[in-house]
Amino acid sequence: MTSLKAFAIASAVASVMLPVASLADGTVEVLHWWTSGGEAKAVGELKSAFEAQGGTWVDSPIAGGGGDAAMTALRARVVAGNPPSAVQLKGPGIQEWAQQGDLADINDVATSGKWDSVLPPVLATIMKYKGDYVAAPVNIHRVDWIWANPQLLAKVGVTAAPTTWDEFNAVADKLKAAGITPLANGSDPWQDLTLWDVIALGVGGPDFYKKAIIDLDPAQLTGDTMIKVFDQMRRMRGYVDAGYAGRSWDLATRMVMNGEAAMQIMGDWAKGEFAAAGKAPGKDFLCWPAPNQGGYILNSDSFAFFKVTGADKIKGQKVLAGLVMAPDFQRAFNLAKGSIPARTDVPLDGFDTCAQKSHEDLLAAISGDKLVPSLSQEMAISRSYRGEFLDVVTQFYNSDMSSADAVRQLAAAVARVKAQ
């Protein structure tokens, strides 16, 4: 990002943030896990804009796409009485930290920026605790995407997106028979859960997803549909190459990019990797919604603001909060990240066809009550429950466990957490 562009963003921010414009000399330490190419470029947009206002940015990246390592580091910092100013946080995790009394409200910035009028209500609710804004969203990600290599698909005569898992399996079987690795995946547990997350929506549909995963309904957790979800997960393991161990998600994306695998199932942060490599959608790669029965799995990155001491740090938090929600920043960040703006009033002209499709499907899912928060990306349920799903799914994926046994283990694990 050029310094000219950074100053342009800073100027735009000032116009929507007059009450805190004088706080540009603040300091902010930001803990996040955006460390891959596209992600690093995206967070660089925010860093440049903050520094263009005269602020001091202390970067604290913690590698690990799922954020688990970052959360471990955060807990240690908070216990030690030295929390970062702002932390990449999301979903129920925001509420949990707020309940513990660790988050600071940023209502003055939110009121000045009229956040309630520009955020989707469901997302605004997640950003608040007891009516007070304690976090600011930077984007909306769709999780249920298939990223595909058109040249490899053409070799087996595939030109259209599979709309059911049976259709997906037929495509993957053709690829495998032709000696092409159908699916790129890594070995991080959160990658396994992301794959399972998408399968659950496509196999069961949005209503099943809400009842089984969000409501944790025992009948849905133990029913035939859940067994079918694990059956499809088992089949997916057969489409992944033998060298998946130790592979990160962005390396899996590069396998699709480089023609080493035909498809990857991953959120649209993967698109940021293609963009960073100069690849164009529709030409160098394809973006297809995974089978989803009209649903849409929502993920949203945000920054939560922890209670810090020192006027300089408090000033920095307020400047950062305003920058995160500034329209020009939301546009620049999401163009780099592969997501779409969290603000509903940011025009999407200049965004690629994948983003346009994401926005179109998001509105349709909202209208049809088929929008669901992501389990794998920590939007749906608390980390305690998510951890049980993570453990069972990962164990299943890396063993010969039966689907019936996996369902029994998952239901028992959920029941144990409920009883605590």
Protein Blocks (a to p, Z undefined) as FASTA:
>chain_A
ZZklmmmmmmmmmmmmmmmmmmmmcccddddfbfbfklmmmmmmmmmmmmmnopacdddd
dehjkommmmmmmmmmmmnopacfbdcdehjllmmmmmnopaccfklmmmmnommlmgcf
klmmmmpgehiafbdcfbdcdfbbcdddfklmmmnopabdcfbfklmmmmmmmmmmnopa
fbacdfbfklmmmmmmmmmmmmnommlmmmmmmnopaklmmmmklmmmmmmmmmmmmmpc
fklgopafklmmmmmmnopafbdcddfklmmmmmmnopaehklpccddddeehpacdddd
dddddddehjklmmmmmmmmmmmmpmklmmmmmmmnopacfblkbcfehiafklmmmmmm
mmmmmmnopaccdfklopmbcfklmmmmmmmmmmmmmmcbdfklmmmmmmmmmmmmmmZZ
